[in-house]
Amino acid sequence: MLIVATLAVAYSFPSYGQAKPQKPELTWYTDVKKAHEESAKTNRPIFAFFTGSDWCGWCHRLQANVFAKEEFVAWAKKSVVLLELDFPRRKQLPQELAQQNAELQQVFQVRGYPTVWLFYMTKDSTTNKFNISALGSLGYPQGAQPGKEQLKFLADAESVMKNKS
C-alpha cells in the first residue's frame, strides 16, 4: 500500500526536539523534523510508533515483548529511525507536540493503538511542506508464538519495508 500525503510541519520543540532515549541502546525521536533529518542522512525509513504511553496496555506489551528484545534493538539500529507519537490521557504534552502528533494521526488515519507506520519524508523546497511516502503499517504481532513476538513483528516489518516503491 502506498500513501502519499503532504504534511505542513512548522513547529519547533524546545525540549522535545531532541532524541528521547527509551533505553540506552535505542534513540526515539519525538519531533518528526528531527526524525526526518536523521532519515535523510542515513537513508532509513521513519518507524512511527503511535502509542498511549500512560494508558494503552497493548502498547506496553509491544514495548516489552518486541521493542525491548535484542533482535528488535539490533534491527532498529541498522534499519529505521524511531519516532514516538504519544497520545497520553493523564499527562499533557506541549501544545506543539500534541498538534504534530494529532496531524500525523490524521494523515495516517490511525484509529487504534499501538500502530506503527513506516514511511519516508521529503521536504518540498518551494512550499516548505513535507511529502510522506508511506510503506505500510504494523500493529501488535498477531498469531506469534508466545515469547517470540519480536520475530513475527520483525518478519512483518521486513515485509512492509519491501514496499519501497
Buried (B, 14 or more C-beta within 10 A) or exposed (E): EEBEBEBEBEBEBEEBBEBBEBEEEBBBBBBBBBBBBBBBEEEBBBBBBBBBBEEBEBBBEBBEBBBBBEEBBEBBEEBBBBBBBBBBEEEEBBEBBBEBBEBBBEBBEBEEBBBBBBBBBEBEEEEEBBBBBBBBBBBBBEEBEEEEBBBBBBEBBEEBBEEEE
